[in-house]
Amino acid sequence: MSAQKHIALAKALPEQLQRFFARWPPASIATAGAPKTGFQELTPNPFAAHKHPDTGKWHDPVYSLRRQAEIVKLARQNGVEELLPPTVKGTESRIAKRVEFGLRVKGTGVGQKVKGKIHERMVMPRYIVMPRRLGGAVTDQVLQDGEEETGYARDAQAHQGVEEEFARIFHLQNCPASTKRGLSTPSTLNMSSSPAAPGGHTHYTVLGLTRKLLQEQAAEQLQQVIKRAYHRALLQNHPDKYPQLKGPGSTVSDSTSSRSPAKSDVLTIDQISTAYKVLSDTKLKAEYDRSLDLAPNNQGLKREEAFQTGIENVDLDDLEFDEGQECWYRSCRCGNSRGFLFTEADLEEVGENGELLVGCQDCSLWMKVHFAIVDE
Protein backbone atom coordinates (compact mmCIF):
# COMPACT_ATOMS: atom_id res chain seq x y z
CA MET A 1 0.00 0.00 0.00
CA SER A 2 1.42 3.39 -1.01
CA ALA A 3 1.99 6.32 1.31
CA GLN A 4 -0.93 8.21 -0.27
CA LYS A 5 -3.31 5.35 0.57
CA HIS A 6 -1.99 5.27 4.12
CA ILE A 7 -2.67 8.98 4.49
CA ALA A 8 -6.17 8.61 3.02
CA LEU A 9 -6.88 5.73 5.41
CA ALA A 10 -5.62 7.73 8.39
CA LYS A 11 -7.83 10.71 7.54
CA ALA A 12 -10.89 8.45 7.31
CA LEU A 13 -10.38 7.14 10.85
CA PRO A 14 -12.17 8.66 13.88
CA GLU A 15 -10.34 11.45 15.66
CA GLN A 16 -9.58 9.27 18.67
CA LEU A 17 -7.79 6.69 16.50
CA GLN A 18 -5.99 9.40 14.52
CA ARG A 19 -4.61 10.87 17.73
CA PHE A 20 -3.56 7.42 18.97
CA PHE A 21 -1.70 6.43 15.77
CA ALA A 22 -0.05 9.86 15.61
CA ARG A 23 1.49 9.24 19.04
CA TRP A 24 2.24 5.53 18.52
CA PRO A 25 2.67 4.92 14.76
CA PRO A 26 2.30 1.22 13.83
CA ALA A 27 5.65 -0.37 13.04
CA SER A 28 4.13 -2.29 10.13
CA ILE A 29 3.40 0.86 8.11
CA ALA A 30 6.11 3.17 9.43
CA THR A 31 8.93 4.01 7.06
CA ALA A 32 12.30 2.39 7.65
CA GLY A 33 14.57 4.43 9.91
CA ALA A 34 11.79 6.79 10.98
CA PRO A 35 12.55 8.40 14.38
CA LYS A 36 10.44 7.44 17.37
CA THR A 37 7.93 9.91 18.73
CA GLY A 38 8.27 11.30 22.24
CA PHE A 39 5.42 9.07 23.41
CA GLN A 40 7.11 5.96 22.01
CA GLU A 41 10.37 6.77 23.77
CA LEU A 42 8.63 7.07 27.15
CA THR A 43 6.18 4.20 26.72
CA PRO A 44 6.73 1.81 23.78
CA ASN A 45 3.42 0.07 24.48
CA PRO A 46 0.72 2.31 26.05
CA PHE A 47 -1.36 -0.79 26.83
CA ALA A 48 1.28 -2.38 29.08
CA ALA A 49 2.99 -1.39 32.32
CA HIS A 50 6.36 0.29 31.79
CA LYS A 51 9.49 0.85 33.85
CA HIS A 52 10.75 4.41 34.33
CA PRO A 53 14.28 4.70 32.92
CA ASP A 54 15.52 7.01 35.72
CA THR A 55 13.75 5.83 38.89
CA GLY A 56 13.45 2.16 37.91
CA LYS A 57 9.88 2.04 39.21
CA TRP A 58 7.02 0.42 37.34
CA HIS A 59 4.10 2.57 36.22
CA ASP A 60 0.59 1.66 35.15
CA PRO A 61 -0.31 1.60 31.45
CA VAL A 62 -1.15 4.92 29.83
CA TYR A 63 -4.55 3.52 28.87
CA SER A 64 -6.68 1.81 31.51
CA LEU A 65 -8.40 -1.48 30.72
CA ARG A 66 -11.67 0.33 30.08
CA ARG A 67 -10.03 2.75 27.63
CA GLN A 68 -8.16 -0.12 26.00
CA ALA A 69 -11.47 -1.87 25.37
CA GLU A 70 -12.86 1.33 23.80
CA ILE A 71 -9.84 1.73 21.51
CA VAL A 72 -9.95 -1.94 20.45
CA LYS A 73 -13.68 -1.75 19.76
CA LEU A 74 -13.25 1.41 17.69
CA ALA A 75 -10.33 -0.07 15.76
CA ARG A 76 -12.24 -3.29 15.10
CA GLN A 77 -15.16 -1.34 13.66
CA ASN A 78 -12.79 0.48 11.29
CA GLY A 79 -10.79 -2.64 10.35
CA VAL A 80 -7.44 -1.54 11.81
CA GLU A 81 -7.27 -3.63 14.97
CA GLU A 82 -4.16 -5.45 13.74
CA LEU A 83 -2.30 -2.11 13.79
CA LEU A 84 -2.75 -1.70 17.56
CA PRO A 85 -0.06 -2.73 20.08
CA PRO A 86 -0.59 -6.02 21.96
CA THR A 87 -3.33 -5.74 24.60
CA VAL A 88 -5.27 -8.12 26.82
CA LYS A 89 -8.47 -6.59 25.46
CA GLY A 90 -7.62 -7.57 21.89
CA THR A 91 -9.60 -10.18 20.01
CA GLU A 92 -6.65 -12.57 19.68
CA SER A 93 -5.89 -12.40 23.41
CA ARG A 94 -9.52 -13.06 24.36
CA ILE A 95 -9.79 -15.99 21.95
CA ALA A 96 -6.53 -17.44 23.31
CA LYS A 97 -7.89 -17.29 26.86
CA ARG A 98 -11.12 -18.91 25.76
CA VAL A 99 -9.19 -21.75 24.13
CA GLU A 100 -6.96 -22.16 27.20
CA PHE A 101 -9.56 -21.90 29.97
CA GLY A 102 -12.88 -22.44 28.17
CA LEU A 103 -16.04 -20.53 29.10
CA ARG A 104 -15.57 -19.20 32.62
CA VAL A 105 -18.34 -17.78 34.81
CA LYS A 106 -17.12 -15.56 37.63
CA GLY A 107 -17.24 -17.27 41.00
CA THR A 108 -17.85 -20.82 39.81
CA GLY A 109 -14.24 -21.96 39.38
CA VAL A 110 -12.14 -23.79 41.93
CA GLY A 111 -10.82 -21.39 44.53
CA GLN A 112 -12.72 -18.39 43.16
CA LYS A 113 -14.67 -16.11 45.46
CA VAL A 114 -17.67 -13.87 44.90
CA LYS A 115 -18.46 -10.84 47.01
CA GLY A 116 -22.07 -11.70 47.75
CA LYS A 117 -24.61 -8.91 47.71
CA ILE A 118 -27.06 -8.38 50.54
CA HIS A 119 -29.91 -10.23 48.81
CA GLU A 120 -27.55 -13.10 47.95
CA ARG A 121 -26.03 -13.52 51.40
CA MET A 122 -29.17 -12.95 53.48
CA VAL A 123 -32.65 -13.02 51.97
CA MET A 124 -34.48 -12.51 55.26
CA PRO A 125 -33.72 -12.17 58.99
CA ARG A 126 -32.67 -15.35 60.76
CA TYR A 127 -34.78 -16.73 63.59
CA ILE A 128 -33.07 -19.22 65.89
CA VAL A 129 -34.89 -21.37 68.44
CA MET A 130 -32.91 -21.31 71.69
CA PRO A 131 -33.79 -22.97 75.02
CA ARG A 132 -34.57 -20.65 77.94
CA ARG A 133 -35.39 -21.45 81.57
CA LEU A 134 -38.53 -19.93 83.06
CA GLY A 135 -39.43 -20.97 86.58
CA GLY A 136 -37.39 -24.13 86.39
CA ALA A 137 -38.99 -25.27 83.12
CA VAL A 138 -37.15 -25.26 79.81
CA THR A 139 -39.03 -23.40 77.08
CA ASP A 140 -38.18 -22.16 73.62
CA GLN A 141 -37.37 -18.59 72.72
CA VAL A 142 -37.31 -17.34 69.14
CA LEU A 143 -34.51 -14.83 68.75
CA GLN A 144 -34.00 -12.63 65.70
CA ASP A 145 -30.52 -12.20 64.32
CA GLY A 146 -30.91 -9.24 62.00
CA GLU A 147 -27.23 -8.39 61.60
CA GLU A 148 -25.92 -8.44 58.06
CA GLU A 149 -23.36 -11.07 57.22
CA THR A 150 -19.91 -9.95 56.18
CA GLY A 151 -17.13 -11.59 54.21
CA TYR A 152 -17.17 -13.58 51.01
CA ALA A 153 -19.68 -16.13 49.82
CA ARG A 154 -17.59 -19.11 48.80
CA ASP A 155 -18.50 -21.28 45.84
CA ALA A 156 -21.72 -19.48 44.91
CA GLN A 157 -24.54 -21.91 44.17
CA ALA A 158 -28.01 -21.53 42.71
CA HIS A 159 -29.55 -21.61 46.20
CA GLN A 160 -27.10 -19.05 47.62
CA GLY A 161 -28.76 -16.66 50.02
CA VAL A 162 -31.44 -18.92 51.52
CA GLU A 163 -29.24 -21.02 53.82
CA GLU A 164 -30.32 -19.00 56.86
CA GLU A 165 -33.97 -19.75 56.21
CA PHE A 166 -33.26 -23.47 55.84
CA ALA A 167 -31.30 -23.35 59.10
CA ARG A 168 -34.32 -21.84 60.85
CA ILE A 169 -36.59 -24.55 59.43
CA PHE A 170 -34.10 -27.22 60.53
CA HIS A 171 -34.25 -25.91 64.11
CA LEU A 172 -38.03 -25.92 64.06
CA GLN A 173 -38.20 -29.45 62.68
CA ASN A 174 -35.80 -30.85 65.28
CA CYS A 175 -37.26 -29.08 68.29
CA PRO A 176 -40.07 -31.15 69.92
CA ALA A 177 -41.04 -28.31 72.25
CA SER A 178 -41.72 -25.97 69.37
CA THR A 179 -44.02 -28.57 67.83
CA LYS A 180 -46.04 -28.74 71.06
CA ARG A 181 -46.39 -24.99 71.01
CA GLY A 182 -47.79 -25.05 67.49
CA LEU A 183 -44.69 -23.95 65.58
CA SER A 184 -44.82 -26.07 62.43
CA THR A 185 -42.83 -25.99 59.22
CA PRO A 186 -44.44 -24.84 56.00
CA SER A 187 -46.28 -27.46 54.00
CA THR A 188 -44.50 -26.31 50.84
CA LEU A 189 -41.33 -28.09 51.97
CA ASN A 190 -42.98 -31.35 51.01
CA MET A 191 -42.14 -32.11 47.40
CA SER A 192 -45.35 -34.10 47.02
CA SER A 193 -47.60 -31.31 48.23
CA SER A 194 -50.82 -30.38 46.47
CA PRO A 195 -50.43 -28.83 43.01
CA ALA A 196 -52.01 -25.54 44.07
CA ALA A 197 -50.15 -24.04 47.01
CA PRO A 198 -51.86 -21.72 49.53
CA GLY A 199 -53.05 -18.60 47.80
CA GLY A 200 -53.74 -20.42 44.51
CA HIS A 201 -50.10 -20.47 43.37
CA THR A 202 -48.49 -23.31 41.48
CA HIS A 203 -44.75 -23.79 41.21
CA TYR A 204 -44.95 -22.23 37.76
CA THR A 205 -46.77 -19.10 38.90
CA VAL A 206 -44.42 -18.74 41.87
CA LEU A 207 -41.47 -18.36 39.48
CA GLY A 208 -43.47 -16.45 36.87
CA LEU A 209 -43.26 -19.27 34.31
CA THR A 210 -45.64 -21.44 32.31
CA ARG A 211 -45.42 -25.05 31.23
CA LYS A 212 -45.61 -24.01 27.59
CA LEU A 213 -42.66 -21.62 28.02
CA LEU A 214 -40.45 -24.35 29.51
CA GLN A 215 -41.52 -26.88 26.89
CA GLU A 216 -40.36 -24.54 24.12
CA GLN A 217 -36.87 -24.18 25.60
CA ALA A 218 -33.95 -26.31 24.49
CA ALA A 219 -32.45 -28.70 27.02
CA GLU A 220 -29.30 -26.62 27.48
CA GLN A 221 -31.34 -23.43 28.05
CA LEU A 222 -33.97 -24.85 30.38
CA GLN A 223 -31.92 -24.69 33.58
CA GLN A 224 -30.76 -21.13 32.81
CA VAL A 225 -34.34 -19.92 32.33
CA ILE A 226 -35.48 -21.53 35.59
CA LYS A 227 -32.49 -20.13 37.50
CA ARG A 228 -33.12 -16.59 36.23
CA ALA A 229 -36.79 -16.85 37.18
CA TYR A 230 -35.76 -18.11 40.64
CA HIS A 231 -33.42 -15.17 41.26
CA ARG A 232 -36.03 -12.74 39.97
CA ALA A 233 -38.70 -14.16 42.31
CA LEU A 234 -36.32 -13.76 45.27
CA LEU A 235 -35.75 -10.11 44.40
CA GLN A 236 -39.43 -9.36 43.83
CA ASN A 237 -40.41 -10.85 47.21
CA HIS A 238 -37.42 -9.57 49.19
CA PRO A 239 -38.45 -8.66 52.79
CA ASP A 240 -36.90 -5.20 52.40
CA LYS A 241 -39.64 -4.38 49.89
CA TYR A 242 -42.29 -5.25 52.47
CA PRO A 243 -41.06 -3.93 55.84
CA GLN A 244 -44.53 -4.27 57.37
CA LEU A 245 -44.20 -8.07 57.09
CA LYS A 246 -40.99 -8.27 59.12
CA GLY A 247 -41.13 -9.58 62.64
CA PRO A 248 -40.85 -12.86 64.52
CA GLY A 249 -44.59 -13.47 64.53
CA SER A 250 -45.14 -13.14 60.81
CA THR A 251 -42.12 -15.24 59.85
CA VAL A 252 -42.37 -18.14 62.27
CA SER A 253 -46.10 -18.67 61.87
CA ASP A 254 -46.98 -19.80 58.38
CA SER A 255 -50.71 -20.01 58.94
CA THR A 256 -52.54 -18.56 55.97
CA SER A 257 -55.64 -17.85 58.02
CA SER A 258 -53.93 -15.03 59.91
CA ARG A 259 -52.62 -13.28 56.80
CA SER A 260 -54.19 -10.15 55.48
CA PRO A 261 -55.02 -9.83 51.74
CA ALA A 262 -51.88 -7.72 51.21
CA LYS A 263 -49.66 -10.33 52.83
CA SER A 264 -51.10 -13.16 50.78
CA ASP A 265 -49.71 -11.58 47.62
CA VAL A 266 -46.14 -11.88 48.92
CA LEU A 267 -44.48 -15.24 48.31
CA THR A 268 -42.37 -16.83 51.02
CA ILE A 269 -38.82 -18.06 50.62
CA ASP A 270 -40.08 -21.61 51.17
CA GLN A 271 -42.48 -21.36 48.23
CA ILE A 272 -39.83 -19.95 45.89
CA SER A 273 -37.13 -22.44 46.95
CA THR A 274 -39.46 -25.42 46.65
CA ALA A 275 -40.69 -24.29 43.24
CA TYR A 276 -37.11 -23.99 42.02
CA LYS A 277 -36.14 -27.43 43.38
CA VAL A 278 -39.12 -29.13 41.75
CA LEU A 279 -38.95 -27.45 38.34
CA SER A 280 -35.16 -27.78 38.04
CA ASP A 281 -35.31 -31.54 38.69
CA THR A 282 -36.53 -33.49 35.66
CA LYS A 283 -38.08 -36.33 37.66
CA LEU A 284 -39.79 -34.09 40.23
CA LYS A 285 -41.05 -31.79 37.48
CA ALA A 286 -42.62 -34.71 35.58
CA GLU A 287 -44.38 -35.92 38.75
CA TYR A 288 -45.57 -32.41 39.50
CA ASP A 289 -46.95 -31.97 35.95
CA ARG A 290 -48.90 -35.21 36.35
CA SER A 291 -50.33 -33.99 39.65
CA LEU A 292 -51.43 -30.79 37.92
CA ASP A 293 -53.20 -32.77 35.22
CA LEU A 294 -54.89 -35.03 37.79
CA ALA A 295 -55.87 -32.21 40.17
CA PRO A 296 -59.58 -32.09 41.15
CA ASN A 297 -61.50 -30.23 38.44
CA ASN A 298 -58.09 -29.62 36.83
CA GLN A 299 -57.73 -26.89 39.42
CA GLY A 300 -53.99 -26.43 39.26
CA LEU A 301 -53.94 -26.44 35.46
CA LYS A 302 -56.60 -23.76 35.23
CA ARG A 303 -54.71 -21.48 37.54
CA GLU A 304 -51.58 -21.91 35.51
CA GLU A 305 -53.29 -21.30 32.18
CA ALA A 306 -54.83 -18.13 33.56
CA PHE A 307 -51.31 -16.84 34.19
CA GLN A 308 -49.95 -15.67 30.85
CA THR A 309 -46.38 -14.56 30.23
CA GLY A 310 -45.57 -12.33 27.25
CA ILE A 311 -42.45 -12.93 25.15
CA GLU A 312 -41.08 -10.26 22.82
CA ASN A 313 -38.49 -11.05 20.14
CA VAL A 314 -35.87 -8.35 19.61
CA ASP A 315 -32.48 -8.02 17.99
CA LEU A 316 -29.39 -7.21 20.04
CA ASP A 317 -28.65 -4.16 17.88
CA ASP A 318 -32.03 -2.65 18.83
CA LEU A 319 -31.17 -2.47 22.54
CA GLU A 320 -29.45 0.35 24.42
CA PHE A 321 -25.88 -0.26 25.65
CA ASP A 322 -24.45 1.24 28.84
CA GLU A 323 -20.70 1.58 28.33
CA GLY A 324 -20.12 2.42 31.99
CA GLN A 325 -21.68 -0.79 33.32
CA GLU A 326 -21.03 -2.73 30.08
CA CYS A 327 -24.58 -4.05 29.82
CA TRP A 328 -27.54 -3.97 27.46
CA TYR A 329 -30.94 -2.84 28.71
CA ARG A 330 -34.48 -2.03 27.61
CA SER A 331 -37.49 -0.54 29.33
CA CYS A 332 -40.52 -2.65 30.21
CA ARG A 333 -44.24 -1.92 30.10
CA CYS A 334 -44.38 -2.22 33.87
CA GLY A 335 -42.55 1.11 34.17
CA ASN A 336 -39.01 -0.05 34.94
CA SER A 337 -36.69 1.86 32.61
CA ARG A 338 -34.17 -1.01 32.81
CA GLY A 339 -36.50 -3.94 33.37
CA PHE A 340 -34.65 -6.12 30.86
CA LEU A 341 -30.91 -6.05 31.61
CA PHE A 342 -28.06 -8.44 30.77
CA THR A 343 -24.30 -8.44 30.22
CA GLU A 344 -21.83 -9.97 27.79
CA ALA A 345 -21.31 -12.88 30.19
CA ASP A 346 -24.99 -13.82 29.76
CA LEU A 347 -24.56 -13.82 25.98
CA GLU A 348 -21.48 -16.03 26.23
CA GLU A 349 -23.43 -18.66 28.17
CA VAL A 350 -25.84 -19.15 25.26
CA GLY A 351 -23.45 -18.18 22.46
CA GLU A 352 -23.95 -21.46 20.59
CA ASN A 353 -27.73 -20.97 20.39
CA GLY A 354 -27.77 -17.31 19.40
CA GLU A 355 -30.80 -16.63 21.63
CA LEU A 356 -31.01 -15.28 25.17
CA LEU A 357 -34.21 -15.31 27.21
CA VAL A 358 -34.34 -12.35 29.62
CA GLY A 359 -37.04 -11.74 32.21
CA CYS A 360 -38.13 -8.36 33.54
CA GLN A 361 -36.85 -7.60 37.03
CA ASP A 362 -40.23 -6.28 38.24
CA CYS A 363 -42.94 -8.17 36.34
CA SER A 364 -43.65 -11.46 34.55
CA LEU A 365 -42.81 -10.32 31.01
CA TRP A 366 -40.03 -12.00 29.05
CA MET A 367 -37.91 -10.93 26.09
CA LYS A 368 -35.99 -13.14 23.66
CA VAL A 369 -32.82 -11.51 22.34
CA HIS A 370 -31.44 -12.75 19.01
CA PHE A 371 -27.76 -12.26 18.24
CA ALA A 372 -24.93 -13.76 16.23
CA ILE A 373 -21.26 -14.23 17.12
CA VAL A 374 -18.98 -12.67 14.51
CA ASP A 375 -15.64 -14.40 14.03
CA GLU A 376 -12.92 -11.77 13.77
N, C-alpha and C positions, 0 to 999 in steps of 0.2 A: 504494500500500500504506500503511495507516494505521500510526501509531506503535505501537499495541498489537501489530500483526502483526510489526513490526520487532523488538520486544522479545521476542516469543515465538520468532521465528527465532533471535535471538541466544542465547537460553537453551538452545536445542536443539543449538547448535554445540558441538564439543569444547572443552575448557578452553583448549587452546593457541590456537585461533582466537579464542575470547572475549577472551583476554588481548591478542592482537594487535590486534583491532578496537577494543578499549578504548583502546589507546595511539595507534592511527592510524585514527580513524573514517573510513569511506569518504565521499568528498565527495558521491557520488550519493544517499546516504540521510541525510546530515547536514542538520539544520535550517538555514535561511538565517540568517546572522549569528552562528552558533554560534562561540564562541571556540576557538582552537586549543589542543590539549593541550601539555604541556611537551615531550613527545617529538616532536610535529610541529614545534614551533618550532626544536628543535635539528636534527632530520633530517626534512625533509618526506617523503622517500622512503627507508625503511630498506633497500631493496634496491639502492640506488645509492650511489656514493661522494659525499661531501658536503664542502664547504669550510667550515672553522671561521670564524665571523664575526670573531673577535678576532685570531687568529694568521694567518689567510689560508692555512693549510696544508690540504691535502686529506687526508681520512681514509677508511678502508675502510668499506664498508657495514656497518650494524649486524648484518645477517644474512649469513652466509657463503653461498657457492653451494650447499653441501650443505644448509644449513638452509632456504634459499629453495626448493630442490626439495621438501623435506619439507612446507613450508607450502603450496606450490602443489598438491601431491598431496592433502593433507588438504582443502584448499578445493575441489578438483575433485570429490572424493568426496561432499562436502556441497552441491555446486551453487552455491558462492559465489565461484568463481574470478574472475569479472568484477569483484568488489568489491576485489580486491587491487591494490596499486600496480603500475606497469609493472616487469617483471623479465625477464631473459634466460631464465629457467627456465619462463616461462609458455608455455601451449600456442600462443598466437598468434605469439610470437617464434620458437618452434621450427619452426612451420609456415612462417613467412616465410623462415627460413634454408634450409629444405628446398627451397622454391620457387626461391630465389635460387641456391643452390649444388648442389642435387640431393643424392643419397645419397653421403655422404663416408665413406670408411674411413680411419682414422688411418694415416698413413705412406705412402699410395699416391698422394697428390696431388703436383703439381709443386712442388719445393722443400721438401717436408715431410721431416722426419727422424724416425726411430724409434730410441729407445735400445734396442739389441738386448740380449736376455738372453744368458746364458752359452751355453745350448744352441742359441740362434739364431746367435750369432757364431762359435762354435767347437764343433762336434759331437765332435771327437776330436783328439788331439794331431797336430801336423803333422810329417811326416817328409820331409826334403829330401835328395836325393842330391847330394853335393858331391864334386868331385875331390880326391884327396889323393895326395901323392907318398910312396912307400915304396921305398927302395932304387933310386931313379931311375925306377921305373915308376909310371905314373899309375893309381890304382885309385879305386874309389868308396867313399864313407863315408856311411852313413845317419845323419843327425843328427836328434835330436828337439828340436822347438821347443815346449815345453810351456807357455810363458807365455801368459797370457790376453790377448786383444786388448782394447784400450780404444778409446773414442771412439764415434761414432755409425755405425749401419749405414744407409747412404744407399739410398733407393729400394728398400725391402724387397721381395723377390720370393719366389715359392713355394719356390725352391731355396735360400733364404738359410740360411747356416750350414754348407753342405757344400762351399764353394769351396776350403777348405784341402785337403780330401781329393781333389778333382779336380786341384788343383795337384800333389799328390804323385803321382797317377797319370800326369799329363802328364810329369813328370820321369822316371818309370820307363819310359814308352813311348818317350821321345826320348833315352834313354841306352843306346847299344849295349853298353857294358861291363856294365851291370846285367843285360842279357839273357843275356850269356855266363855270368854268375855264377848264373843261374837265377832272377832276380827277374823275374817275369812279372806282367802285370796280370790282374785277375779276369776270368773268362769271362763274368760277368754284365753287363759293359759292352757286349757285343755284343747289339744289339736282336733279332737273329735267333737267339738262343741256344735251347737245348732248352726245351720247355715246363716241365719239372720241373727246377728249379735244384738245386744240391747241397743235400742234407738233405731232399729231397722237397718243397720249397716251390715253389709257383707264385707269379706276381706277385699273384694275388688273396690267397693266404694270407699273403704277406709284409706286405700292408697290412691284413690282417684283414677282407677283403671277400669277397663271392661274386658270381658272374656274375648270379645271379637278383636280388640286391640292387641292382646297378647298372642292370639292365634295368627295374626298377620305378621308377627315379627319372626325374623330368622332365629335359628337356635343360638347363634353366637351373640345376637343382640338382645335376647330375651332377658338375661340376667342384668344387663346394664339398664334396661328400661325399668325393671322392677326395683333395682337399687336406687335409681334417681327418684322414682316415685316415693320410695321409703324415706329418703332424706328430705324430700319436699314435705311429706306429711309431718315429719318431726318438727320442721321449722314452722309450718302453719299452725301447729297445736302446741307450740312452745309455751310453758307456763308464764314466761315473761310477758307474753301478749295478753294474758288473762290474769292479772294480779289478784282479782277478786276471788279466784279459785284456789289461791295458795292457802295453806294452813293444814295442820295435822289432821283435823277432822275430815276435810274434804278429800284428802289423799288416801288415808288409811281405809276409810269406809267406801266401799265401791257399790253401795246399794243405789240402784237407779230410782227407787221410790222417793228418796230424799233430795233428788236433784231438781233444780229449777229448769224451766224450758231453755234458758240461756246456757246453762251448764251442759245440757244434753247434746248441744251442738258441738262441744269440744271433745275430741277423741283422746283417750288415755294412751299412755305409753305402752300399756299391755296390749291394747287393741292393735296399735300400729306394729309392734314387734311381732305379735302372733300372725298378723296378716302377711308380713314380710317372710316369716319362716315358712308358712304354708305355701305361698305362691312361688317362692324361690326353690322349693323342693318339688321335683317332678312327680314323685309318688304321692306326696301329701296333696298336691294341687289336683291330681286326677281324682283322688278320693273326695276332695272337697267339691269338685265340679259335679260328681255323681250325687252328692248330698244336696246340692242346689237343684239338680234336676228332679230328685225324688222328694223335695220338700213339700209339705202339705199345701195343696192348692198352688203348687209351684211358687210359693211365697218368695223364697230367696231369689228366684230367677226374675220375677216381676220387678222386684226392687232394683235389681242390677240393670235390667233393660231400661228402667225409667231414668237411670243415670247415664247421660250421654256425654261423651268427651269429644270435642272438636279437634280436628287435625288439619293444619294448614301446610301446604307444600310451598317452600320458598327456595330460592337459589342463594348460595353463600354471598354472591356479589351484591345482592339486594339489601344486605344487612349493614348496619352501622358498625364501625370498628373503632374501639377506644385504644389509641396507641399507648396511653399512659398505663392502663391496666392490661393491655394486650389481650383483649377479649372482644367478641362480637355480641351485639345485643339488639333487641327489638322490643318495642312497646307492645302491651297486651290490651285487649278490650276491657279488662278488669280495672284499668287505670294505672297499673304499674308501668312507668316509663322504661324500665329494664326488666320486664317480666321474663322474657326469654334471654338467657345469658349463658355463654359457653366460651371456652378457651381453645387454643390450638391443641392442648393435650387431649381434650375430648374428641377432636377430629382425628387425632392419631389413633385413638382406640378403635375407631370404626373405619379406618382409612381404606381397608380392602373392600368395604361395601359401598362407600361413596354416599352414605346416608346417615344422618344423625338425628335421633328423636329427642327433642328438648321439651320439657314441661315448664309451664309458667310457675314462678315461685309463689304466687298468691292465689291462683285459681286452678281449675281442672283442665284448662285448655292445653293442647299439645301442638307442636310445630315440627315438621320434618324438613331438615335442611339437606339440600342436595349439593354435592361438591365433587370435584375431581382432583386427583393428585397429579401435578405436572412434573414430569421427570426433567430436571435441568441438565 
